[in-house]
């Protein structure tokens, strides 16, 4: 490969490619001070630097100071994910059937603290937004009565580690400065979430991952056909770095410090549990990483619009199976129906809801997340043909899976 080709890839600081990582570490110690030398020469920092320099696409920072802050951000996010998955932070999945209910910030009956409110009125979904005019630092600080305990799912958990990573890596002042730029925090939905500003740069799955990277580990593609209420269509995971033997490890809520082999086994087991009698025929090909994003403080941050909310959410209705067939729905099994191509508007009319009643499917990926609605007697899941479509655009073309509950299938 020519020098010209090499100059446009890997780690670039102030426009200059980094080829000598030891000199970079020396410069970082000079910048950060001798008291941070152990951080610079730590095993995780070394892997971050080496993997960044070896990337096939450019990873660019305007200055050495900016790279140092991003290094601290990654280390803070990894520490936060470790705390989340090891029980230091009180975080776990909610269960819409048996409990616990979705919760953020308090042990009280309201299930939210003064800093957070449910995006969906009634609080049945794991989706929250920061209350207007509250202090972002107070809202995210891991202390009882603020952001803990958390009962949600893996997308919201990863978003929390982004915010906690900024706090733990850059300190209270650094976090508050960024929060003044990105505005209202969300936990749960990917759309309009400022956490995604720090996960904006796509990266190749063929390159060695960089500790702190967002990686989506997808279960078999038909998981939602058989388990639309399940939580394991995939895992929003963080690459945590190599162990002493060089094995890569990953973590996400419900999966702590797992190798790819053990992570795959966990999702395959979840598929068998949730989708039986359907099986995974080729685990290595059908359960796999599909998305990788760099964890990085962007050069500029734009405040996202507040998510639209329905003041009067619909309960919805479930049509008979005869009506479903008449509207183009085909039986996948005795109680599951599919319409491979319809629109959000047509779906909303059929089920007696509005587009504002849709909320994000649990364990959805950052890219092209599915939405859902839970009507009395059925679960409805929408997958979007165009990944860039607004989730609530009435004309968005979607595939719809309807799972009828007991008492509705025979109608």
C-alpha positions in Angstrom: 0.0 0.0 0.0 1.4 3.4 -0.9 2.2 6.1 1.7 -0.6 8.3 0.1 -3.1 5.6 0.8 -1.8 5.0 4.4 -2.1 8.7 5.2 -5.9 8.6 4.8 -6.5 5.9 7.3 -6.0 5.1 11.0 -5.5 7.6 13.8 -5.0 11.2 12.7 -4.2 14.0 15.2 -4.2 17.6 13.9 -4.2 16.1 10.4 -1.1 14.0 11.0 -1.2 10.2 10.8 0.0 8.5 14.0 2.5 5.8 13.2 4.6 5.8 16.3 2.3 4.9 19.2 5.1 5.0 21.8 5.8 8.7 20.9 2.1 9.4 21.2 2.0 8.0 24.7 5.0 10.1 25.6 3.3 13.2 24.3 0.1 12.3 26.2 2.0 12.0 29.5 3.5 15.4 28.9 0.1 16.8 28.2 -1.8 15.1 31.1 1.0 15.1 33.7 3.0 12.5 35.4 0.1 11.7 37.8 -1.8 10.3 34.8 1.1 8.2 33.4 -0.5 4.9 34.7 -3.6 5.7 32.7 -1.7 6.4 29.5 0.3 3.2 29.8 -2.5 1.0 31.0 -3.6 -2.1 29.1 -6.9 -0.6 27.9 -5.4 2.7 26.8 -2.7 0.8 24.9 -5.3 -1.3 23.1 -7.4 1.8 22.3 -4.3 3.6 20.8 -3.0 0.6 18.8 -6.5 -0.4 17.4 -7.2 3.3 16.5 -3.9 3.6 14.6 -4.6 0.3 12.7 -8.1 1.3 11.6 -8.8 1.0 7.8 -10.8 4.3 8.0 -9.6 7.6 9.3 -10.3 8.4 13.0 -9.5 12.0 13.2 -9.0 14.5 16.2 -8.3 18.2 15.8 -5.7 18.2 18.6 -3.8 16.0 21.1 -6.0 17.5 23.9 -9.1 16.3 22.0 -7.7 12.8 21.6 -6.9 12.7 25.3 -10.4 13.7 26.3 -11.8 11.0 24.0 -9.4 8.4 25.6 -10.8 9.4 29.0 -14.4 9.2 27.7 -13.8 5.6 26.4 -12.2 4.5 29.7 -15.1 6.2 31.6 -17.7 4.4 29.5 -16.0 1.0 30.0 -15.9 1.6 33.7 -19.6 2.5 33.7 -20.5 -0.6 31.7 -18.5 -2.7 34.2 -20.4 -1.1 37.1 -23.8 -1.6 35.3 -23.2 -5.3 34.6 -21.5 -6.2 37.9 -24.2 -4.8 40.2 -22.4 -1.6 41.4 -25.2 0.3 39.6 -28.6 -1.2 40.3 -29.7 -2.0 36.8 -31.7 -4.8 35.3 -34.4 -5.7 32.8 -38.1 -4.9 33.3 -40.7 -7.7 32.7 -44.0 -6.5 31.2 -45.7 -9.8 32.4 -44.4 -10.6 35.8 -42.6 -7.4 36.8 -40.6 -5.5 37.8 -42.1 -2.5 35.9 -40.0 0.0 34.0 -38.3 2.4 36.4 -35.7 5.2 36.4 -34.4 7.1 39.3 -36.3 6.1 42.4 -37.7 3.2 44.5 -41.0 5.1 44.9 -44.4 4.2 43.5 -44.1 6.8 40.7 -41.1 4.8 39.3 -39.4 8.1 38.2 -37.4 10.7 40.1 -38.0 14.5 39.8 -35.4 14.4 37.0 -37.1 12.0 34.7 -40.5 11.4 33.1 -41.9 8.6 30.9 -42.1 9.5 27.3 -45.3 7.3 27.0 -47.9 8.5 29.4 -48.8 5.8 31.9 -45.3 4.5 32.1 -45.7 1.1 30.6 -42.6 1.3 28.3 -38.9 1.7 29.1 -38.5 5.1 27.6 -37.8 8.3 29.5 -36.8 11.9 28.9 -35.2 14.4 31.3 -37.7 16.7 32.9 -37.4 20.2 31.4 -35.3 22.8 33.3 -33.7 20.2 35.6 -29.9 20.0 36.1 -28.3 17.4 33.8 -25.5 16.6 36.1 -27.9 15.9 39.0 -30.1 13.8 36.7 -27.3 11.5 35.6 -25.2 11.2 38.8 -25.4 7.6 40.0 -27.1 8.1 43.4 -30.3 6.8 44.9 -33.2 9.2 44.0 -31.5 10.3 40.8 -30.8 7.8 38.1 -30.8 4.6 40.0 -32.4 2.0 40.2 -32.9 1.4 36.5 -35.3 -1.2 35.2 -35.3 -1.0 31.4 -33.6 -2.8 28.5 -30.2 -2.9 26.8 -30.6 0.1 24.5 -31.4 2.4 27.4 -28.6 0.8 29.5 -26.0 1.5 26.8 -27.2 5.1 26.5 -26.8 5.5 30.3 -23.2 4.2 29.9 -22.6 7.0 27.3 -23.8 9.7 29.7 -22.0 8.1 32.7 -18.9 7.7 30.6 -18.8 11.4 29.9 -19.2 12.1 33.6 -16.7 9.5 34.8 -14.2 10.3 32.1 -14.3 14.1 31.8 -15.5 14.9 35.3 -18.5 17.0 36.4 -17.4 20.2 34.7 -16.6 18.4 31.4 -20.0 16.7 31.5 -21.9 19.9 32.3 -20.2 21.8 29.5 -21.3 19.1 27.0 -24.8 18.8 28.4 -25.3 22.5 27.9 -24.7 21.8 24.2 -26.7 18.6 23.7 -29.7 19.5 25.9 -32.4 17.1 27.1 -31.2 13.5 27.7 -33.3 10.5 26.7 -33.0 6.9 27.9 -34.6 4.1 25.8 -35.3 5.5 22.3 -32.5 5.9 19.8 -34.3 8.6 17.8 -33.6 12.2 18.8 -31.3 10.9 21.6 -28.2 13.0 22.2 -26.3 9.9 23.2 -26.2 9.0 19.5 -24.1 12.1 18.8 -21.3 10.3 20.7 -21.8 7.2 18.5 -22.1 8.8 15.1 -19.1 7.5 13.3 -19.6 4.1 11.6 -16.7 1.7 11.7 -15.8 -1.5 9.9 -16.6 -4.9 11.4 -13.6 -6.3 9.7 -11.2 -4.1 11.7 -10.2 -5.0 15.3 -12.7 -3.2 17.6 -11.6 -0.4 19.8 -12.4 -0.7 23.6 -15.5 1.3 24.2 -17.0 0.7 20.7 -20.8 0.2 20.4 -21.5 -3.2 18.7 -24.8 -4.7 18.0 -24.9 -8.5 18.3 -28.0 -9.7 16.4 -29.9 -12.9 17.0 -31.3 -14.9 14.2 -33.2 -12.7 11.8 -36.6 -14.2 12.4 -36.5 -13.8 16.1 -39.3 -11.2 16.2 -41.6 -13.4 14.1 -41.8 -16.0 16.9 -41.0 -13.9 20.0 -42.3 -10.3 19.4 -42.4 -9.8 23.2 -38.9 -11.2 23.7 -35.9 -9.1 24.9 -33.2 -11.0 22.9 -33.6 -10.1 19.3 -30.1 -8.7 19.8 -27.8 -7.1 22.4 -26.6 -3.5 22.4 -23.1 -4.3 23.6 -19.8 -2.6 24.3 -16.4 -4.0 23.4 -14.6 -4.1 26.7 -11.1 -5.1 25.5 -8.9 -8.2 25.5 -8.1 -10.4 28.5 -4.6 -11.5 29.4 -4.7 -14.3 26.7 -5.8 -11.9 24.0 -9.5 -13.0 23.9 -11.9 -10.1 23.1 -14.8 -9.6 25.6 -18.1 -7.8 25.3 -20.7 -6.5 27.8 -24.3 -5.3 27.7 -27.1 -5.4 30.2 -27.6 -9.1 31.0 -24.3 -10.1 29.5 -21.1 -9.3 31.5 -17.6 -9.7 30.1 -18.4 -12.5 27.6 -16.3 -13.7 24.7 -17.9 -13.7 21.3 -18.4 -17.5 21.6 -20.1 -17.2 25.0 -22.2 -14.2 23.8 -23.3 -16.2 20.8 -24.2 -19.1 23.1 -26.3 -16.8 25.3 -28.3 -15.5 22.3 -28.8 -18.9 20.8 -30.1 -20.2 24.2 -32.4 -17.2 24.3 -33.7 -18.1 20.8 -34.4 -21.7 21.9 -36.2 -20.5 25.0 -38.3 -17.7 23.3 -38.9 -19.2 19.8 -39.2 -23.0 20.4 -39.8 -25.2 18.4 -37.9 -23.1 15.9 -34.1 -23.5 16.0 -30.8 -21.8 15.0 -29.4 -24.0 12.3 -26.0 -22.3 11.9 -25.1 -20.2 15.0 -21.9 -18.8 13.5 -23.7 -17.3 10.5 -27.1 -16.5 12.0 -26.1 -14.9 15.3 -23.5 -12.2 14.6 -22.3 -8.7 14.9 -24.0 -6.4 12.4 -23.2 -2.8 13.6 -20.1 -1.1 14.9 -19.9 2.6 15.9 -17.0 4.5 17.4 -17.5 6.1 20.8 -16.2 9.6 20.3 -16.9 13.2 21.4 -18.0 15.0 18.2 -16.3 18.3 17.2 -19.8 20.0 17.1 -23.0 19.0 18.9 -26.5 20.1 17.9 -29.4 20.0 20.3 -32.0 17.4 19.2 -35.7 18.1 19.1 -37.8 16.9 21.9 -39.7 13.7 21.0 -43.3 14.0 20.1 -45.7 12.7 22.7 -49.4 11.8 22.7 -51.3 13.4 25.5 -54.1 10.9 25.1 -52.6 7.5 24.2 -54.8 5.0 22.5 -55.5 1.6 24.0 -56.0 0.2 20.5 -58.2 -2.6 19.2 -57.4 -6.1 17.8 -59.3 -7.1 14.7 -60.5 -10.6 14.1 -58.3 -13.0 12.1 -60.8 -12.7 9.3 -60.3 -8.9 9.3 -56.5 -9.4 9.4 -56.6 -11.7 6.3 -58.8 -9.2 4.5 -56.2 -6.5 5.1 -53.4 -8.6 3.6 -52.1 -10.3 6.7 -50.9 -13.9 6.2 -50.7 -16.6 8.9 -47.1 -17.5 10.0 -48.5 -19.8 12.6 -51.8 -20.3 14.4 -51.5 -17.1 16.4 -49.0 -15.0 14.4 -49.7 -13.0 11.3 -47.5 -11.0 8.9 -48.1 -8.2 6.4 -44.9 -7.8 4.5 -45.7 -4.4 3.1 -48.0 -1.8 4.5 -47.7 1.7 5.9 -47.6 3.1 9.4 -50.9 4.9 8.7 -52.6 1.8 7.5 -51.4 -0.1 10.5 -52.6 2.7 12.8 -56.0 2.7 11.3 -56.4 -1.1 11.5 -55.4 -1.2 15.2 -57.2 2.0 16.3 -54.0 3.9 17.3 -52.0 6.9 16.1 -48.4 7.0 15.1 -47.6 8.8 18.4 -48.7 5.6 20.2 -45.8 3.6 18.7 -42.7 3.1 20.8 -39.4 1.4 20.3 -39.1 -2.3 20.3 -37.1 -3.6 23.3 -33.4 -4.5 22.4 -33.7 -2.7 19.1 -30.4 -1.7 17.4 -29.2 1.9 16.9 -29.7 1.6 13.2 -33.2 1.1 11.9 -34.9 0.3 15.2 -38.3 -1.4 15.1 -41.4 0.0 16.8 -44.2 -1.7 18.5 -47.7 -1.3 20.1 -49.3 -3.5 22.8 -53.0 -3.7 22.3 -55.3 -5.7 24.6 -54.9 -9.2 23.2 -52.0 -8.6 20.8 -48.5 -7.4 20.2 -47.8 -5.5 17.0 -44.2 -5.0 15.8 -43.3 -2.7 12.8 -40.0 -3.1 10.9 -39.1 -0.3 8.4 -38.2 -0.9 4.8 -36.2 2.3 4.6 -33.8 2.7 7.6 -33.9 6.4 7.3 -37.6 6.8 7.6 -39.0 8.7 10.6 -40.4 6.1 13.0 -43.7 7.9 13.1 -44.0 9.0 9.5 -47.5 7.9 8.5 -46.3 7.0 5.0 -43.3 5.0 6.1 -43.4 1.5 4.5 -43.2 -1.3 7.1 -43.5 -5.0 7.6 -45.9 -5.8 10.5 -45.9 -8.9 12.7 -49.0 -9.4 14.8 -48.9 -11.9 17.7 -52.4 -12.7 19.0 -52.7 -13.7 22.6 -54.9 -16.5 24.0 -58.5 -16.0 23.2 -58.0 -14.1 20.0 -56.4 -16.6 17.7 -59.5 -18.6 17.0 -61.7 -15.7 15.9 
